[in-house]
Amino acid sequence: MIELSPVVIQILQVLTIACAGPGVSGVIARVEARLQGRRGPRILQPYYDLGKLFGKEAIAPVGAGPFFLAAPIVAFACYLTVPLLIPVLTTFGLPLGNMGDILGGGFLLALASFVVAVAAAATGDPYAQLGSSRAKTFAAITEPVVLLVVFTVAVLTTTDLPYVLGATVTSGPEQIIRPAHLLASAALFLVILFETGRIPVETHTGTTEFGMIEEARSFEHSGPYLALLKWGSAAKQLIFYTILINVFVAPWGLAPSGRLDLVLLAILALIAKAILLGVVVAVIDDTFAKLRLFKITEFVAAAFLLAVLAILTLYLGGG
């Protein structure tokens, strides 16, 4: 059987996230449409949209500096760096996996969000600035939640390496049902709902300015730069899904070695688990009515409270 080198597997991890991200978004959009009684777009529609955008001309607003055009490239590079640090396809660490831990991956995702928000604020467009302001306002609450979740993970496993946490979870069923682990996983799930625009407040597919956060930041981008933002958003969503699935909840189906068949099965397992999680998210998104924007602080505060409870439970003997 063909044995793949660690470098090739690491490249496959990046390609899996980049290529499968739009497909997972297409499945979620299709499921949401079915739940709403609509036919909905094709599952492959995100790929067609990206192809169309890459073929269009890029236009920058008057007064926008070079940072405006560089932001989508920097953000996309940040998104594609995170798969080098997390267990996407294998249970063992890869050559560049020691460049950073799960906290470093969180910093890269935060950097990408910050770069896009700054570029949107620099355009002078009121809608783009509105989305940028909202994103950074609420990120001030969600980022401490991520830090607390990572801190809980570090205490549970005595390290903040995601591969070690995945190995801890698969070591026995009692590891999954630990109260501290369950609370930290729930907090991370709520953060994912916020970061991927699936909270019951934001209108992630509409054009109304009242609930737009993620979509508003890309209003002034066009052509290939808008394609990179949309592609990066889909990749970010799959990265968060991968962290929740392969690190916290279900780190099974990963390849224990570099055999080609095991790696291919790991790719299929990741896509299947991500689609299943996406269906759950779509059901949650369509089940709850949209709330007022100020309610988002209560939603994120709930995630913060779960993270704090995870740490308290850990120190009180529930870890």
TIGU-418198 format. One record per atom (N, C-alpha, C, CB): residue in one letter; x negated, y negated, z negated. Coordinates in steps of 0.02 Angstrom, whole numbers, padded with zeros to 5 digits, always signed. Glycine has a CB too. Layout:
// TIGU-418198
aXYZ...
//
This chain:
// TIGU-418198
m-00042+00060+00000m+00000+00000+00000m-00044-00063+00000m+00048+00000-00061i-00022-00113+00037i-00061-00175+00043i-00062-00211-00024i-00031-00220+00098e-00121-00232-00045e-00130-00270-00107e-00147-00342-00089e-00187-00238-00150l-00104-00387-00111l-00113-00458-00096l-00161-00489-00147l-00046-00496-00097s-00203-00534-00125s-00248-00569-00170s-00209-00620-00211s-00305-00603-00131p-00234-00637-00270p-00199-00688-00312p-00190-00754-00277p-00238-00699-00375v-00237-00773-00234v-00231-00837-00199v-00171-00834-00151v-00296-00854-00160v-00163-00779-00115v-00107-00772-00069v-00041-00772-00107v-00114-00707-00028i-00039-00739-00164i+00023-00738-00205i+00040-00808-00229i+00016-00690-00265q-00012-00846-00248q+00000-00914-00271q+00028-00957-00215q-00064-00944-00298i+00003-00948-00154i+00031-00984-00097i+00103-00963-00085i-00011-00971-00034l+00117-00898-00093l+00186-00874-00084l+00233-00904-00137l+00187-00797-00089q+00208-00915-00197q+00250-00946-00248q+00272-01016-00227q+00212-00951-00315v+00226-01055-00200v+00243-01122-00177v+00290-01119-00118v+00179-01161-00158l+00277-01074-00071l+00320-01068-00012l+00390-01043-00030l+00288-01020+00039t+00394-01000-00080t+00459-00975-00101t+00502-01032-00129t+00452-00920-00154i+00472-01072-00172i+00509-01129-00200i+00528-01179-00146i+00468-01164-00255a+00481-01194-00101a+00494-01244-00049a+00545-01220+00001a+00430-01262-00014c+00542-01157+00021c+00586-01131+00074c+00654-01110+00047c+00553-01073+00109a+00657-01084-00013a+00720-01058-00039a+00761-01113-00074a+00707-01002-00088g+00730-01168-00092g+00766-01221-00127g+00827-01247-00090g+00720-01278-00141p+00820-01268-00027p+00879-01291+00010p+00932-01238+00018p+00858-01316+00078g+00912-01174+00025g+00960-01120+00032g+01002-01112-00031g+00925-01055+00048v+00970-01115-00089v+01008-01110-00152v+01056-01169-00158v+00960-01109-00213s+01035-01228-00138s+01080-01286-00139s+01139-01275-00091s+01043-01350-00120g+01126-01244-00034g+01180-01230+00013g+01231-01181-00015g+01152-01203+00077v+01207-01131-00051v+01254-01083-00082v+01296-01117-00135v+01215-01024-00113i+01265-01160-00175i+01303-01195-00227i+01356-01240-00196i+01255-01236-00272a+01337-01277-00143a+01386-01320-00110a+01443-01280-00081a+01352-01361-00054r+01429-01221-00054r+01481-01178-00026r+01528-01153-00080r+01450-01119+00011v+01499-01132-00137v+01540-01107-00193v+01583-01163-00221v+01496-01078-00248e+01555-01222-00228e+01594-01279-00253e+01653-01295-00207e+01549-01341-00260a+01641-01292-00142a+01695-01306-00095a+01750-01253-00100a+01667-01308-00023r+01731-01191-00108r+01781-01138-00115r+01821-01146-00179r+01747-01069-00114l+01788-01167-00232l+01824-01177-00295l+01874-01235-00290l+01775-01190-00352q+01859-01282-00246q+01903-01340-00237q+01955-01328-00182q+01862-01401-00220g+01956-01268-00153g+02004-01252-00101g+01985-01278-00033g+02070-01280-00119r+01921-01295-00022r+01898-01319+00043r+01856-01266+00076r+01858-01385+00035r+01848-01273+00141r+01805-01226+00178r+01732-01237+00161r+01816-01233+00254g+01712-01299+00159g+01644-01316+00138g+01594-01310+00194g+01624-01273+00082p+01533-01335+00182p+01480-01332+00233p+01451-01262+00239p+01424-01381+00216r+01413-01252+00291r+01377-01189+00300r+01322-01183+00247r+01348-01184+00370i+01306-01122+00230i+01253-01111+00180i+01186-01139+00205i+01246-01036+00164l+01175-01135+00270l+01112-01159+00298l+01115-01233+00316l+01094-01119+00360q+01168-01268+00297q+01175-01338+00315q+01118-01382+00289q+01240-01365+00289p+01091-01371+00228p+01035-01412+00205p+00974-01408+00251p+01014-01391+00136y+00962-01350+00282y+00906-01344+00328y+00918-01384+00391y+00893-01270+00345y+00980-01382+00417y+00997-01422+00476y+00990-01497+00460y+01069-01406+00500d+01012-01517+00401d+01006-01588+00382d+00933-01609+00378d+01041-01600+00315l+00891-01567+00350l+00820-01584+00346l+00789-01589+00415l+00782-01532+00303g+00806-01542+00459g+00780-01545+00527g+00801-01608+00563g+00802-01485+00565k+00863-01629+00552k+00888-01690+00585k+00852-01752+00558k+00963-01697+00574l+00841-01754+00491l+00809-01812+00461l+00735-01817+00482l+00814-01808+00386f+00702-01760+00488f+00631-01762+00508f+00624-01786+00580f+00600-01693+00501g+00676-01781+00620g+00673-01805+00689g+00694-01877+00698g+00715-01762+00731k+00714-01911+00644k+00736-01980+00649k+00680-02029+00632k+00796-01991+00603e+00692-02091+00649e+00644-02144+00635e+00649-02167+00563e+00655-02204+00683a+00592-02183+00533a+00590-02207+00464a+00591-02283+00464a+00528-02181+00427i+00636-02312+00424i+00643-02385+00420i+00635-02405+00346i+00712-02409+00449a+00595-02455+00334a+00583-02480+00267a+00617-02548+00259a+00508-02485+00250p+00645-02563+00201p+00676-02629+00191p+00624-02685+00191p+00715-02629+00125v+00648-02744+00205v+00603-02802+00207v+00575-02815+00136v+00641-02865+00234g+00511-02824+00132g+00480-02839+00068g+00455-02778+00031g+00527-02875+00026a+00471-02717+00055a+00448-02656+00022a+00374-02645+00037a+00491-02595+00045g+00336-02628-00013g+00265-02617-00005g+00249-02546+00015g+00229-02634-00068p+00185-02530+00020p+00165-02462+00040p+00186-02409-00011p+00090-02459+00050f+00196-02429-00073f+00216-02381-00124f+00285-02351-00108f+00217-02413-00193f+00327-02391-00075f+00394-02367-00057f+00390-02306-00012f+00434-02423-00024l+00344-02307+00036l+00337-02251+00083l+00295-02195+00053l+00306-02275+00148a+00251-02211+00006a+00209-02160-00024a+00246-02120-00078a+00146-02191-00053a+00298-02150-00108a+00332-02117-00164a+00361-02049-00146a+00387-02162-00189p+00398-02041-00089p+00424-01974-00073p+00369-01922-00064p+00464-01978-00010i+00312-01942-00037i+00257-01895-00027i+00227-01874-00094i+00202-01925+00019v+00217-01923-00138v+00189-01908-00204v+00237-01864-00244v+00175-01974-00243a+00302-01880-00242a+00351-01841-00279a+00354-01769-00252a+00421-01873-00274f+00353-01762-00186f+00356-01694-00157f+00293-01655-00176f+00363-01698-00081a+00235-01687-00177a+00174-01654-00198a+00177-01631-00270a+00113-01700-00187c+00208-01672-00313c+00216-01653-00384c+00261-01591-00390c+00247-01711-00424y+00315-01591-00352y+00361-01534-00355y+00326-01469-00333y+00422-01546-00312l+00285-01473-00282l+00251-01413-00257l+00191-01392-00299l+00230-01423-00185t+00170-01435-00345t+00116-01416-00390t+00142-01375-00449t+00081-01479-00416v+00204-01388-00471v+00231-01352-00529v+00233-01277-00518v+00301-01377-00544p+00252-01250-00458p+00252-01177-00450p+00184-01144-00460p+00276-01160-00382l+00131-01182-00459l+00065-01154-00473l+00056-01138-00546l+00011-01202-00451l+00098-01167-00590l+00088-01162-00662l+00138-01115-00696l+00093-01230-00693i+00192-01097-00662i+00245-01057-00694i+00251-00989-00661i+00313-01095-00691p+00279-00939-00696p+00287-00872-00667p+00344-00870-00617p+00298-00821-00721v+00329-00879-00554v+00381-00876-00502v+00389-00805-00476v+00362-00923-00444l+00333-00770-00464l+00337-00704-00434l+00302-00650-00475l+00308-00705-00366t+00256-00667-00519t+00216-00617-00554t+00221-00625-00629t+00143-00623-00532t+00205-00570-00663t+00203-00571-00736t+00134-00591-00762t+00223-00503-00764f+00085-00592-00719f+00016-00609-00739f-00002-00677-00711f-00034-00555-00714g-00048-00710-00745g-00070-00775-00725g-00111-00774-00661g-00109-00807-00779l-00104-00825-00622l-00140-00831-00558l-00198-00881-00566l-00092-00854-00501p-00243-00884-00517p-00305-00924-00526p-00294-00996-00548p-00343-00926-00462l-00245-01031-00518l-00234-01101-00536l-00183-01109-00592l-00212-01140-00475g-00160-01054-00620g-00110-01058-00673g-00137-01088-00737g-00083-00990-00687n-00203-01089-00745n-00232-01118-00806n-00245-01192-00800n-00297-01082-00823m-00223-01223-00744m-00232-01295-00737m-00189-01334-00787m-00215-01317-00666g-00133-01304-00807g-00088-01337-00854g-00038-01288-00882g-00051-01394-00820d-00005-01308-00936d+00045-01266-00967d+00114-01289-00947d+00037-01266-01044i+00165-01265-00983i+00233-01283-00967i+00245-01358-00981i+00283-01240-01007l+00208-01385-01029l+00213-01457-01042l+00184-01497-00984l+00176-01474-01107g+00129-01472-00955g+00101-01505-00897g+00148-01505-00838g+00036-01473-00877g+00184-01449-00829g+00235-01446-00777g+00291-01497-00788g+00264-01377-00772g+00310-01505-00852g+00361-01555-00868g+00337-01626-00853g+00380-01549-00941f+00273-01639-00866f+00244-01705-00851f+00245-01718-00776f+00172-01710-00878l+00230-01666-00736l+00231-01675-00663l+00301-01691-00638l+00204-01612-00629l+00351-01656-00665l+00420-01670-00646l+00441-01740-00667l+00468-01618-00676a+00419-01761-00726a+00435-01829-00749a+00399-01881-00706a+00415-01837-00823l+00337-01866-00685l+00301-01913-00642l+00336-01921-00575l+00228-01888-00631a+00360-01866-00547a+00395-01870-00483a+00458-01913-00490a+00414-01799-00458s+00495-01903-00544s+00555-01942-00555s+00538-02016-00564s+00593-01916-00616f+00484-02030-00600f+00464-02099-00612f+00444-02133-00547f+00406-02101-00662v+00407-02098-00505v+00384-02127-00441v+00444-02144-00397v+00337-02079-00405v+00492-02099-00393v+00551-02112-00351v+00591-02170-00379v+00596-02048-00347a+00597-02173-00446a+00635-02228-00477a+00601-02295-00465a+00643-02215-00552v+00535-02298-00470v+00499-02361-00458v+00507-02383-00385v+00425-02353-00476a+00503-02335-00339a+00511-02352-00268a+00581-02378-00255a+00497-02291-00224a+00632-02349-00287a+00700-02373-00278a+00709-02442-00307a+00750-02324-00310a+00678-02455-00365a+00685-02521-00396a+00650-02575-00356a+00657-02519-00467a+00598-02556-00318a+00560-02605-00280a+00594-02626-00215a+00492-02577-00264t+00648-02593-00197t+00681-02609-00133t+00722-02673-00137t+00725-02552-00111g+00747-02689-00196g+00792-02746-00203g+00865-02730-00189g+00770-02801-00157d+00879-02669-00168d+00948-02648-00155d+00984-02638-00221d+00950-02584-00112p+01042-02666-00231p+01076-02660-00295p+01095-02588-00313p+01138-02702-00296y+01117-02548-00264y+01136-02479-00278y+01075-02437-00297y+01171-02449-00218a+01020-02446-00259a+00959-02409-00275a+00932-02428-00344a+00906-02421-00222q+00934-02493-00359q+00911-02515-00425q+00957-02489-00480q+00907-02591-00428l+01022-02484-00465l+01069-02458-00514l+01053-02385-00530l+01141-02463-00487g+01042-02344-00478g+01024-02275-00490g+00958-02267-00526g+01021-02238-00425s+00909-02310-00508s+00844-02307-00541s+00850-02325-00615s+00795-02355-00506s+00888-02378-00630s+00897-02399-00699s+00932-02345-00741s+00937-02464-00703r+00983-02315-00712r+01019-02263-00748r+00975-02202-00760r+01083-02242-00710a+00937-02183-00708a+00894-02124-00715a+00844-02132-00771a+00858-02110-00649k+00811-02190-00774k+00760-02200-00825k+00790-02212-00894k+00715-02260-00806t+00850-02240-00897t+00883-02250-00961t+00899-02183-00994t+00947-02291-00953f+00928-02138-00955f+00947-02074-00983f+00888-02026-00989f+01002-02042-00941a+00836-02037-00948a+00776-01996-00954a+00741-02008-01021a+00728-02010-00897a+00750-02067-01049a+00720-02081-01115a+00748-02035-01169a+00733-02154-01135i+00807-02005-01155i+00836-01958-01203i+00820-01887-01184i+00912-01968-01207t+00821-01871-01120t+00810-01802-01099t+00737-01780-01106t+00833-01793-01027e+00690-01825-01094e+00620-01804-01098e+00599-01783-01169e+00576-01861-01075p+00621-01817-01222p+00607-01790-01289p+00638-01721-01301p+00632-01838-01342v+00695-01707-01269v+00726-01641-01275v+00679-01589-01246v+00795-01639-01240v+00651-01604-01187v+00605-01557-01156v+00544-01546-01200v+00583-01582-01087l+00518-01599-01230l+00461-01593-01275l+00478-01549-01335l+00437-01662-01299l+00538-01558-01363l+00557-01516-01421l+00566-01444-01401l+00622-01542-01451v+00593-01431-01342v+00600-01363-01318v+00531-01330-01309v+00639-01361-01251v+00485-01368-01280v+00417-01342-01271v+00384-01330-01338v+00376-01390-01228f+00395-01375-01386f+00366-01366-01453f+00394-01303-01486f+00381-01428-01496t+00458-01292-01478t+00488-01231-01506t+00457-01169-01474t+00564-01230-01496v+00448-01171-01408v+00417-01116-01373v+00346-01104-01398v+00417-01129-01297a+00309-01158-01408a+00240-01152-01431a+00236-01121-01500a+00206-01221-01431v+00283-01138-01543v+00283-01109-01610v+00303-01035-01608v+00331-01148-01656l+00350-01019-01565l+00374-00950-01560l+00319-00904-01535l+00434-00946-01513t+00280-00926-01486t+00231-00882-01454t+00159-00900-01470t+00241-00885-01380t+00149-00951-01513t+00083-00977-01531t+00045-01004-01471t+00042-00922-01564t+00079-01017-01416t+00049-01048-01357t+00104-01078-01315t+00008-00996-01315d+00087-01125-01272d+00138-01155-01228d+00128-01134-01156d+00135-01231-01234l+00095-01076-01145l+00089-01049-01078l+00153-01012-01060l+00027-01002-01074p+00183-01027-01003p+00247-00995-00986p+00242-00920-00976p+00275-01027-00924y+00184-00896-00952y+00177-00824-00942y+00181-00787-01008y+00110-00809-00907v+00153-00816-01060v+00154-00783-01126v+00225-00780-01153v+00108-00821-01175l+00264-00834-01144l+00333-00834-01167l+00374-00782-01130l+00365-00903-01159g+00364-00777-01064g+00399-00726-01026g+00383-00656-01050g+00383-00732-00952a+00319-00644-01066a+00299-00579-01092a+00329-00566-01161a+00223-00573-01096t+00336-00619-01201t+00367-00612-01267t+00440-00593-01261t+00359-00676-01307v+00475-00623-01215v+00546-00609-01206v+00557-00537-01183v+00578-00657-01156t+00514-00512-01139t+00522-00444-01113t+00494-00391-01160t+00489-00438-01046s+00463-00411-01214s+00433-00361-01259s+00485-00323-01299s+00386-00396-01306g+00546-00350-01305g+00598-00314-01342g+00663-00353-01342g+00576-00301-01414p+00720-00319-01348p+00784-00354-01346p+00794-00402-01404p+00840-00304-01345e+00761-00388-01460e+00769-00432-01517e+00739-00501-01505e+00738-00401-01579q+00694-00506-01456q+00663-00570-01441q+00713-00618-01408q+00603-00560-01397i+00761-00590-01371i+00809-00632-01334i+00861-00662-01381i+00843-00591-01280i+00881-00623-01431i+00937-00645-01474i+00914-00683-01535i+00978-00585-01495r+00851-00702-01538r+00828-00743-01594r+00864-00810-01592r+00751-00752-01592p+00891-00833-01648p+00928-00897-01647p+00889-00955-01620p+00950-00914-01717a+00825-00961-01638a+00785-01017-01614a+00778-01013-01538a+00716-01017-01647h+00768-00953-01512h+00760-00945-01440h+00825-00961-01403h+00738-00874-01423l+00881-00940-01430l+00946-00953-01399l+00961-01028-01399l+01002-00915-01435l+00947-01061-01454l+00960-01133-01459l+00915-01172-01411l+00950-01158-01531a+00851-01153-01406a+00806-01187-01360a+00827-01175-01288a+00734-01162-01370s+00850-01115-01272s+00873-01100-01204s+00935-01141-01187s+00887-01025-01195a+00981-01147-01235a+01042-01187-01223a+01024-01260-01213a+01090-01179-01283a+00977-01286-01251a+00956-01356-01242a+00925-01366-01174a+00906-01376-01297l+00884-01319-01152l+00853-01325-01086l+00906-01321-01031l+00800-01270-01075f+00957-01280-01040f+01011-01274-00991f+01048-01340-00984f+01060-01218-01011l+01061-01374-01039l+01094-01439-01036l+01050-01491-01001l+01113-01463-01106v+00985-01487-01014v+00939-01533-00979v+00940-01520-00904v+00868-01526-01008i+00943-01456-00885i+00946-01439-00814i+01008-01467-00782i+00943-01362-00805l+01065-01463-00817l+01126-01491-00790l+01119-01566-00777l+01185-01479-00838f+01083-01600-00821f+01072-01671-00811f+01022-01684-00754f+01046-01703-00875e+00966-01649-00754e+00913-01662-00706e+00934-01645-00635e+00851-01624-00725t+00980-01598-00627t+01003-01579-00560t+01068-01612-00541t+01011-01504-00557g+01091-01660-00580g+01150-01698-00562g+01215-01659-00568g+01144-01724-00493r+01218-01611-00614r+01278-01570-00621r+01317-01583-00685r+01260-01497-00618i+01300-01636-00720i+01337-01653-00780i+01406-01677-00760i+01299-01707-00821p+01455-01671-00805p+01524-01691-00788p+01534-01767-00789p+01574-01659-00835v+01484-01804-00767v+01488-01876-00762v+01466-01899-00693v+01445-01910-00817e+01409-01874-00671e+01379-01898-00609e+01415-01870-00548e+01305-01879-00606t+01422-01911-00497t+01450-01889-00433t+01391-01875-00387t+01498-01943-00402h+01368-01813-00385h+01307-01797-00349h+01317-01789-00274h+01276-01734-00376t+01380-01781-00252t+01393-01772-00180t+01435-01828-00152t+01427-01706-00168g+01455-01876-00192g+01499-01929-00169g+01461-01992-00150g+01550-01945-00221t+01498-02043-00130t+01468-02106-00112t+01492-02163-00156t+01483-02122-00039t+01527-02147-00209t+01549-02200-00255t+01492-02219-00302t+01611-02177-00295e+01485-02284-00312e+01428-02307-00352e+01439-02298-00427e+01415-02379-00338f+01499-02281-00448f+01514-02280-00520f+01479-02222-00555f+01589-02276-00531g+01469-02167-00521g+01438-02110-00554g+01373-02087-00523g+01485-02054-00556m+01344-02126-00479m+01285-02103-00443m+01221-02118-00482m+01282-02136-00374i+01179-02068-00485i+01113-02077-00516i+01059-02051-00468i+01110-02039-00585e+01060-01986-00456e+01010-01955-00413e+01016-01980-00341e+01017-01880-00415e+01077-01980-00315e+01087-01999-00245e+01073-02073-00232e+01157-01982-00223a+01086-02115-00282a+01079-02187-00271a+01006-02207-00261a+01108-02226-00329r+00960-02170-00290r+00889-02190-00287r+00861-02184-00217r+00849-02148-00335s+00892-02145-00174s+00866-02135-00107s+00904-02174-00054s+00867-02062-00089f+00944-02224-00075f+00986-02262-00029f+00946-02295+00027f+01025-02314-00066e+00888-02323+00011e+00850-02363+00059e+00800-02322+00099e+00814-02418+00024h+00792-02258+00083h+00746-02216+00121h+00782-02187+00181h+00717-02160+00077s+00744-02172+00233s+00773-02145+00294s+00722-02101+00328s+00797-02201+00341g+00746-02063+00378g+00702-02022+00418g+00664-01969+00378g+00654-02065+00454p+00601-01957+00395p+00562-01905+00360p+00555-01918+00286p+00493-01899+00391y+00553-01981+00265y+00545-01996+00193y+00608-01976+00154y+00531-02072+00183l+00667-01988+00184l+00728-01965+00152l+00731-01888+00152l+00790-01994+00188a+00706-01857+00205a+00703-01784+00208a+00660-01756+00151a+00677-01760+00276l+00603-01788+00139l+00559-01765+00084l+00593-01773+00017l+00493-01804+00085l+00632-01827+00007l+00667-01836-00056l+00720-01782-00066l+00699-01905-00059k+00758-01768-00014k+00810-01717-00019k+00780-01648-00027k+00856-01718+00043w+00727-01635+00009w+00692-01570+00003w+00662-01563-00066w+00638-01564+00057g+00632-01617-00091g+00603-01615-00158g+00656-01606-00212g+00565-01678-00172s+00715-01636-00202s+00769-01627-00250s+00792-01555-00253s+00828-01672-00232a+00797-01522-00194a+00815-01451-00193a+00761-01408-00225a+00828-01428-00121a+00697-01425-00212a+00642-01387-00242a+00642-01397-00318a+00575-01409-00212k+00655-01458-00341k+00657-01471-00413k+00711-01429-00447k+00669-01545-00427q+00769-01425-00414q+00823-01385-00442q+00803-01312-00449q+00886-01391-00398l+00771-01284-00398l+00749-01214-00402l+00693-01206-00453l+00727-01190-00333i+00651-01256-00461i+00598-01252-00512i+00629-01248-00582i+00551-01313-00508f+00678-01290-00596f+00711-01287-00661f+00746-01220-00671f+00761-01344-00668y+00778-01195-00619y+00810-01130-00623y+00759-01076-00638y+00848-01114-00558t+00701-01080-00605t+00649-01030-00615t+00622-01031-00686t+00592-01041-00566i+00612-01091-00713i+00588-01097-00782i+00639-01065-00830i+00575-01170-00801l+00702-01080-00821l+00753-01052-00865l+00759-00977-00857l+00821-01085-00852i+00756-00952-00795i+00766-00881-00783i+00704-00840-00800i+00785-00870-00710n+00648-00858-00770n+00588-00817-00776n+00547-00830-00839n+00544-00828-00717v+00565-00881-00878v+00529-00894-00939v+00572-00884-01001v+00502-00965-00939f+00636-00905-00998f+00677-00905-01058f+00729-00848-01059f+00713-00970-01064v+00765-00838-01005v+00825-00797-01007v+00815-00727-00979v+00881-00831-00969a+00791-00722-00917a+00787-00657-00884a+00722-00649-00845a+00847-00647-00836p+00666-00643-00880p+00602-00636-00844p+00589-00565-00820p+00545-00658-00889w+00639-00536-00787w+00632-00469-00759w+00632-00474-00683w+00688-00423-00784g+00605-00423-00650g+00601-00424-00578g+00537-00455-00551g+00659-00460-00549l+00494-00478-00596l+00429-00505-00575l+00381-00449-00558l+00400-00551-00629a+00335-00464-00513a+00287-00413-00491a+00232-00404-00544a+00256-00433-00423p+00223-00342-00568p+00169-00330-00617p+00100-00326-00585p+00182-00267-00655s+00098-00320-00518s+00034-00316-00483s+00042-00353-00416s+00012-00242-00472g-00011-00352-00377g-00010-00388-00314g+00012-00347-00254g-00076-00415-00300r+00043-00289-00266r+00067-00248-00210r+00119-00286-00169r+00097-00182-00236l+00115-00279-00103l+00158-00318-00058l+00232-00304-00071l+00141-00302+00014d+00251-00241-00080d+00321-00224-00089d+00348-00253-00155d+00331-00149-00089l+00307-00253-00207l+00329-00281-00271l+00337-00356-00267l+00279-00262-00327v+00292-00389-00231v+00297-00462-00223v+00359-00480-00183v+00233-00490-00189l+00374-00442-00130l+00434-00455-00090l+00497-00445-00132l+00435-00410-00028l+00497-00393-00173l+00554-00381-00218l+00561-00438-00268l+00547-00314-00254a+00505-00464-00291a+00507-00520-00338a+00538-00582-00306a+00437-00536-00365i+00522-00593-00242i+00552-00650-00206i+00627-00642-00201i+00522-00656-00135l+00650-00582-00182l+00722-00569-00177l+00756-00574-00245l+00735-00499-00147a+00722-00550-00298a+00751-00553-00365a+00758-00625-00388a+00708-00514-00415l+00708-00666-00375l+00712-00737-00394l+00769-00772-00359l+00645-00772-00379i+00776-00761-00294i+00830-00793-00256i+00897-00770-00281i+00823-00778-00181a+00904-00705-00295a+00968-00679-00319a+00986-00708-00387a+00966-00602-00323k+00937-00711-00433k+00950-00739-00499k+00965-00814-00495k+00891-00727-00545a+00930-00849-00451a+00942-00921-00444a+01012-00934-00416a+00889-00953-00398i+01034-00893-00368i+01101-00901-00340i+01153-00887-00394i+01111-00854-00279l+01143-00835-00434l+01190-00819-00487l+01195-00877-00537l+01168-00755-00523l+01138-00904-00557l+01138-00962-00602l+01171-01022-00568l+01067-00979-00624g+01158-01031-00504g+01190-01086-00468g+01266-01080-00466g+01163-01089-00399v+01291-01019-00459v+01363-01008-00460v+01392-01027-00528v+01380-00935-00443v+01357-01009-00582v+01379-01027-00649v+01381-01103-00656v+01333-00996-00702v+01329-01136-00631v+01327-01209-00636v+01383-01240-00594v+01258-01235-00611a+01396-01213-00535a+01450-01239-00493a+01518-01232-00527a+01451-01203-00425v+01529-01176-00561v+01592-01166-00598v+01599-01217-00654v+01596-01095-00626i+01544-01229-00690i+01545-01279-00744i+01558-01348-00715i+01479-01278-00783d+01526-01364-00659d+01533-01430-00628d+01604-01442-00605d+01484-01437-00570d+01637-01391-00580d+01705-01399-00553d+01759-01389-00606d+01717-01352-00497t+01740-01361-00662t+01790-01348-00715t+01806-01410-00754t+01765-01293-00762f+01755-01451-00767f+01765-01510-00809f+01779-01572-00765f+01702-01523-00852a+01826-01611-00787a+01840-01674-00752a+01784-01724-00765a+01908-01704-00775k+01773-01768-00717k+01721-01818-00725k+01738-01866-00782k+01711-01857-00660l+01688-01880-00823l+01696-01923-00881l+01669-01993-00866l+01662-01893-00943r+01679-02038-00912r+01650-02105-00905r+01575-02102-00914r+01682-02154-00956l+01542-02151-00884l+01469-02149-00881l+01438-02152-00951l+01443-02207-00839f+01468-02189-00997f+01437-02196-01063f+01439-02130-01101f+01471-02251-01103k+01480-02082-01078k+01483-02017-01112k+01421-01975-01099k+01545-01979-01088i+01380-01996-01051i+01320-01958-01035i+01272-01956-01094i+01285-01987-00974t+01272-02009-01134t+01228-02010-01193t+01249-01957-01244t+01228-02080-01226e+01315-01946-01250e+01339-01894-01295e+01319-01825-01269e+01415-01899-01304f+01323-01816-01203f+01304-01752-01174f+01231-01736-01186f+01319-01752-01098v+01188-01786-01172v+01116-01775-01181v+01099-01770-01256v+01077-01833-01149a+01136-01806-01298a+01124-01801-01370a+01139-01731-01395a+01166-01853-01408a+01187-01698-01364a+01202-01629-01383a+01142-01584-01368a+01265-01603-01346a+01110-01595-01311a+01050-01556-01295a+00994-01571-01345a+01026-01572-01223f+00986-01634-01364f+00936-01653-01414f+00950-01619-01481f+00933-01729-01422l+01013-01617-01500l+01032-01586-01563l+01017-01511-01562l+01106-01598-01578l+01030-01478-01506l+01016-01406-01501l+00941-01394-01507l+01042-01378-01434a+00900-01437-01477a+00827-01429-01482a+00804-01439-01554a+00792-01478-01436v+00832-01488-01588v+00814-01499-01659v+00835-01439-01702v+00846-01564-01686l+00896-01414-01690l+00920-01356-01727l+00876-01295-01714l+00992-01340-01708a+00849-01289-01653a+00804-01233-01639a+00742-01236-01682a+00784-01233-01565i+00714-01295-01691i+00655-01302-01732i+00671-01290-01806i+00623-01372-01723l+00727-01319-01829l+00747-01308-01899l+00761-01234-01913l+00810-01351-01916t+00796-01202-01865t+00810-01131-01874t+00747-01090-01877t+00855-01105-01818l+00698-01110-01837l+00634-01074-01836l+00599-01078-01903l+00588-01102-01781y+00599-01138-01932y+00564-01147-01996y+00605-01121-02055y+00547-01219-02006l+00670-01111-02045l+00712-01084-02098l+00717-01008-02095l+00780-01114-02095g+00679-00978-02049g+00678-00905-02046g+00721-00875-01992g+00699-00877-02112g+00746-00914-01945g+00787-00887-01892g+00750-00877-01827g+00845-00930-01880g+00684-00880-01830g+00645-00873-01769g+00628-00803-01751g+00583-00911-01774
//
